[in-house]
């Protein structure tokens, strides 16, 4: 981002954002579903946006990820989220290598798998690692994802399903 002179990057705590009515648009991509207090995070993002401004988030969806919630999440909660990241990264190869071969060899019956077919091994390995690492991973239904915005007082809330397994939610302050 150095080449953009009008850009300023700042590290801040989403639970205590130091801005109020400051931005035309705020984004949170792949963060809110990993938080202990997602409602508070969304309210703080709303606070940072100007009146009439837009908030957009991307979060995991429950729909399309039922198999992850049923089979992967219990393993993540009980075992993999407690491993040192370096060790988990190594163990992830035992899943990502066969999965990569499978995804390349067989026809995709799910839009997300069609997208995965275009990815290089490193990207697929990173996605699997990301599923196994976090202590918290919420998978929200369409209604739950939309309610994050409605309960924060946003208007004109729109929700779009991505790859049949995640949500992009957008609303106006």
C-alpha positions in Angstrom: 0.0 0.0 0.0 3.1 2.3 0.1 2.5 3.4 -3.5 -0.8 5.0 -2.4 0.1 8.3 -0.8 -3.4 8.9 0.5 -3.5 5.6 2.4 -2.9 5.1 6.1 -2.8 1.7 7.7 -3.4 1.4 11.4 -3.5 -1.6 13.8 -6.5 -1.2 16.1 -8.7 -3.4 18.4 -12.1 -4.0 16.8 -13.6 -3.8 20.3 -12.4 -0.3 20.8 -12.1 1.4 17.4 -10.8 4.9 17.9 -13.0 6.5 15.2 -16.5 7.8 15.2 -18.5 8.9 12.1 -15.2 9.0 10.2 -15.5 6.7 7.1 -17.7 6.5 4.1 -17.3 2.7 4.0 -15.8 0.1 6.4 -15.0 -3.5 5.4 -14.4 -6.6 7.5 -13.4 -9.6 5.5 -13.1 -12.9 7.2 -12.8 -11.5 10.7 -16.1 -11.2 12.5 -16.9 -14.9 12.4 -13.7 -15.5 14.5 -14.6 -13.1 17.3 -15.9 -13.9 20.8 -18.2 -10.8 20.6 -19.2 -10.4 17.0 -22.2 -8.2 17.8 -19.9 -5.7 19.6 -17.5 -5.7 16.8 -20.2 -4.9 14.2 -21.6 -2.1 16.5 -18.1 -0.6 16.7 -17.6 -0.8 12.9 -21.0 1.0 12.5 -19.9 3.7 14.9 -16.8 4.4 12.8 -18.9 4.9 9.6 -20.4 8.3 8.7 -24.2 8.7 8.6 -25.3 7.4 5.2 -22.1 5.4 5.0 -21.8 1.7 4.3 -20.6 -1.3 6.3 -19.7 -4.6 4.4 -18.6 -7.8 6.0 -17.9 -11.3 4.6 -18.5 -14.2 7.0 -18.7 -18.0 7.0 -22.2 -19.3 6.2 -23.9 -22.3 7.8 -25.6 -23.2 4.6 -23.2 -25.1 2.5 -20.8 -25.7 5.4 -23.0 -28.1 7.4 -20.4 -30.8 6.9 -17.7 -28.6 8.4 -19.8 -27.7 11.4 -20.7 -31.4 11.9 -17.3 -33.0 11.3 -14.5 -30.5 11.3 -15.5 -28.0 14.0 -15.6 -30.6 16.8 -12.0 -31.7 15.9 -10.9 -28.0 15.6 -12.4 -27.2 19.0 -11.1 -30.3 20.8 -7.7 -30.7 19.2 -6.3 -28.6 16.3 -7.0 -25.1 17.7 -4.9 -26.1 20.7 -1.8 -27.2 18.7 1.2 -24.9 18.1 0.6 -23.3 14.7 3.8 -24.7 13.3 2.8 -28.3 14.2 -0.7 -27.8 12.9 0.8 -26.3 9.6 2.8 -29.5 9.2 -0.1 -31.8 10.0 -2.3 -29.9 7.6 -0.3 -31.4 4.7 -1.7 -34.8 5.5 -5.1 -33.3 4.6 -4.2 -30.8 2.0 -2.2 -33.0 -0.3 -4.9 -35.7 -0.8 -7.6 -33.0 -1.0 -5.6 -31.1 -3.6 -5.3 -34.3 -5.7 -9.0 -35.0 -5.3 -10.1 -31.5 -6.2 -8.0 -31.6 -9.4 -9.0 -35.1 -10.5 -12.7 -35.2 -10.0 -15.6 -33.0 -11.3 -16.8 -30.3 -8.9 -20.5 -30.6 -7.8 -20.4 -27.5 -5.6 -19.6 -23.9 -6.7 -17.0 -23.6 -4.0 -15.2 -26.7 -5.2 -15.3 -25.3 -8.8 -13.5 -22.3 -7.5 -11.0 -24.4 -5.5 -10.1 -26.3 -8.8 -8.5 -23.0 -10.0 -6.3 -22.5 -6.9 -2.7 -23.5 -6.5 -1.7 -26.0 -3.8 -0.4 -23.3 -1.4 -3.8 -21.5 -1.5 -5.7 -24.7 -0.7 -3.3 -25.7 2.0 -3.8 -22.2 3.6 -7.6 -22.5 3.5 -7.5 -25.9 5.2 -5.0 -24.6 7.8 -7.3 -21.6 8.4 -10.3 -24.0 9.0 -8.3 -25.9 11.6 -6.5 -23.1 13.5 -9.0 -20.7 15.1 -10.4 -21.2 18.6 -13.7 -19.5 17.4 -15.3 -20.1 14.0 -19.0 -19.1 13.7 -21.0 -20.4 10.7 -24.1 -18.2 10.5 -27.4 -18.9 8.7 -28.6 -16.2 6.4 -30.9 -14.8 9.1 -28.2 -14.8 11.7 -25.8 -13.0 9.4 -28.4 -10.4 8.5 -29.4 -9.9 12.1 -25.9 -8.8 13.0 -26.6 -5.7 10.9 -30.2 -5.2 11.8 -29.5 -5.4 15.5 -26.7 -2.8 15.0 -29.3 -0.4 13.6 -28.2 -0.5 10.0 -30.7 0.1 7.2 -31.1 -1.2 3.6 -29.4 -4.4 4.7 -28.6 -6.7 1.8 -27.1 -10.1 2.0 -25.6 -12.2 -0.8 -24.5 -15.8 -0.7 -21.0 -16.4 -2.0 -20.1 -19.9 -3.4 -23.0 -21.4 -1.6 -21.1 -21.3 1.7 -20.5 -17.8 2.9 -22.3 -14.4 3.2 -21.5 -10.9 2.1 -23.6 -8.5 4.2 -23.9 -4.9 3.4 -25.9 -2.1 5.2 -26.2 1.6 5.4 -26.0 3.7 8.5 
